[in-house]
Amino acid sequence: MKTDIRVVIDEGSPRAADCMRVFWRRDVPVVSDKPMWVMVPEYDRPMQAYRLDVGRITPEERERLVQHLAGRYAPLLDDEINESLDKYGMPILADDCTVVVQHPLKWID
């Protein structure tokens, strides 16, 4: 598992306050250092995003994330959000963050 890969949500990003409210910090673990194309409800075109590594957040962080998403995307239920997080993960827009790879030399083949 690539535990050395994180993103830092840019301080000026509209999502920085959400990140602080949910994770109590602006850096979060992601699955890969490469973004993917996703459709996000607020945009009418595909956006590049990193995928939050939900397996590496604490149960408390996950609960706060679920509550945040439930409030933002009502009337989704907590169970639906948890199922979606497990199945699809959560995108973090590449425009809103900087990827950080600690110990990058160990990832070079």
C-alpha positions as CSV (number, residue, x, y, z in Angstrom):
1,M,0.0,0.0,0.0
2,K,1.3,3.4,-0.9
3,T,1.1,5.0,2.5
4,D,3.5,7.8,1.6
5,I,1.0,9.5,-0.8
6,R,-1.1,12.4,0.5
7,V,-2.7,15.5,-0.8
8,V,-2.7,18.9,0.9
9,I,-5.9,20.9,0.3
10,D,-4.8,24.4,-0.7
11,E,-5.5,27.0,2.0
12,G,-7.3,29.2,-0.5
13,S,-9.5,26.4,-1.8
14,P,-13.3,26.6,-1.2
15,R,-13.0,23.0,0.2
16,A,-10.2,23.8,2.8
17,A,-12.8,24.7,5.5
18,D,-14.7,21.5,4.8
19,C,-11.5,19.5,5.1
20,M,-10.6,21.1,8.4
21,R,-14.2,20.5,9.7
22,V,-14.1,16.8,8.8
23,F,-10.4,15.8,9.2
24,W,-9.2,18.6,11.5
25,R,-6.3,19.0,9.1
26,R,-5.8,19.9,5.4
27,D,-3.7,16.8,4.4
28,V,-5.4,13.5,3.7
29,P,-4.3,10.1,2.4
30,V,-5.0,9.3,-1.3
31,V,-4.9,6.0,-3.2
32,S,-2.6,7.2,-5.9
33,D,-0.3,10.1,-6.9
34,K,-2.0,10.1,-10.3
35,P,-5.4,11.9,-10.7
36,M,-8.3,10.4,-12.5
37,W,-11.2,11.9,-14.4
38,V,-14.5,12.0,-12.5
39,M,-17.9,13.6,-12.7
40,V,-18.6,15.8,-9.7
41,P,-22.2,17.0,-9.0
42,E,-21.2,20.7,-8.9
43,Y,-19.6,20.6,-12.4
44,D,-21.0,19.9,-15.8
45,R,-17.8,18.5,-17.2
46,P,-15.3,15.8,-16.0
47,M,-12.7,17.0,-13.5
48,Q,-9.4,15.6,-12.5
49,A,-9.4,14.3,-8.9
50,Y,-7.4,12.2,-6.5
51,R,-9.3,9.5,-4.6
52,L,-9.4,9.6,-0.8
53,D,-8.0,6.5,0.7
54,V,-11.0,5.8,3.0
55,G,-9.2,2.7,4.4
56,R,-6.6,5.0,6.0
57,I,-8.9,7.5,7.8
58,T,-10.0,6.9,11.3
59,P,-13.5,5.7,12.2
60,E,-14.2,9.1,13.7
61,E,-13.0,10.9,10.6
62,R,-15.2,8.7,8.4
63,E,-18.2,9.4,10.6
64,R,-17.6,13.1,10.3
65,L,-17.2,12.7,6.6
66,V,-20.5,10.8,6.3
67,Q,-22.3,13.5,8.3
68,H,-20.7,16.2,6.2
69,L,-21.8,14.5,2.9
70,A,-25.2,13.8,4.3
71,G,-25.8,17.4,5.0
72,R,-24.4,18.5,1.7
73,Y,-26.2,16.0,-0.5
74,A,-29.5,15.5,1.4
75,P,-31.6,13.4,1.3
76,L,-28.9,10.7,1.0
77,L,-28.9,8.4,4.0
78,D,-25.8,7.5,6.0
79,D,-25.9,3.9,4.8
80,E,-26.0,5.0,1.2
81,I,-23.0,7.3,1.7
82,N,-21.0,4.6,3.5
83,E,-21.8,2.2,0.7
84,S,-20.8,4.7,-1.9
85,L,-17.5,5.5,-0.1
86,D,-16.7,1.8,0.0
87,K,-17.6,1.3,-3.6
88,Y,-16.3,4.5,-5.3
89,G,-14.3,6.3,-2.7
90,M,-14.4,10.1,-2.5
91,P,-12.9,12.5,-5.1
92,I,-10.6,15.3,-4.1
93,L,-10.4,17.8,-6.9
94,A,-6.8,18.2,-8.3
95,D,-7.4,21.9,-8.7
96,D,-7.9,22.2,-4.9
97,C,-4.8,20.4,-3.7
98,T,-1.1,19.6,-4.0
99,V,0.0,16.0,-4.1
100,V,2.8,15.0,-1.7
101,V,4.9,11.9,-2.1
102,Q,7.1,11.2,0.9
103,H,10.2,9.1,0.2
104,P,9.7,9.3,-3.6
105,L,12.8,7.4,-4.4
106,K,11.3,4.1,-3.1
107,W,8.6,4.4,-5.8
108,I,11.0,4.6,-8.7
109,D,11.3,1.3,-10.6
